[in-house]
């Protein structure tokens, strides 16, 4: 974990100024996605830890999985506020 935190700080945080929490969330998530799916890691034989997976096309999925619940029945928890 310390290695990850050091890389996050060295490769991203030390070179960025964030003007809003939302901007920080977007930029950090983009970096995390790249770190886990694209960036080679020496300890893994210069492969990414979680390479992107090719998903089957939507049309190939069974009909039961394609049916989404109507919006009125979907339960969404309220987003917590940060103080």
KAKA-V35329 format. One record per residue. N is the residue number from 1. RES is the residue in one letter. SS is DSSP state (~ for helix, > for strand, _ for the rest). OMEGA is omega in degrees with one decimal (none if undefined). Layout:
N|RES|SS|OMEGA  N|RES|SS|OMEGA
//
This chain:
1|X|_|179.7  2|X|~|178.4  3|X|~|178.4  4|X|~|-179.4  5|X|~|178.9  6|X|~|179.2  7|X|~|178.0  8|X|~|-179.9  9|X|~|-176.1  10|X|~|-173.5  11|X|~|-174.5  12|X|_|-168.5  13|X|~|-179.3  14|X|~|-177.2  15|X|~|-176.6  16|X|_|168.7  17|X|_|-179.2  18|X|_|-178.6  19|X|_|176.2  20|X|_|177.4  21|X|~|-179.3  22|X|~|178.3  23|X|~|178.7  24|X|~|179.4  25|X|~|-177.3  26|X|~|-177.2  27|X|~|-179.2  28|X|~|177.8  29|X|~|178.0  30|X|~|178.3  31|X|~|180.0  32|X|~|178.3  33|X|~|178.4  34|X|~|-179.0  35|X|~|-175.3  36|X|~|-173.3  37|X|~|-174.8  38|X|_|-172.5  39|X|_|178.8  40|X|_|178.7  41|X|>|-176.3  42|X|~|-177.7  43|X|~|179.1  44|X|~|-179.8  45|X|_|179.9  46|X|_|172.4  47|X|>|175.5  48|X|_|-177.6  49|X|_|-178.3  50|X|_|-177.8  51|X|_|-179.0  52|X|_|-178.3  53|X|_|176.4  54|X|_|179.7  55|X|_|176.8  56|X|_|179.3  57|X|_|-177.3  58|X|~|-178.4  59|X|~|-178.1  60|X|~|-178.6  61|X|_|175.5  62|X|_|-176.7  63|X|~|-178.5  64|X|~|-180.0  65|X|~|-179.4  66|X|~|-177.6  67|X|_|177.8  68|X|_|176.9  69|X|_|176.8  70|X|_|-176.7  71|X|~|-177.0  72|X|~|-178.2  73|X|~|178.8  74|X|_|179.8  75|X|_|179.3  76|X|_|178.6  77|X|_|177.8  78|X|_|-179.9  79|X|_|179.8  80|X|_|177.3  81|X|_|179.2  82|X|_|179.8  83|X|_|none
//
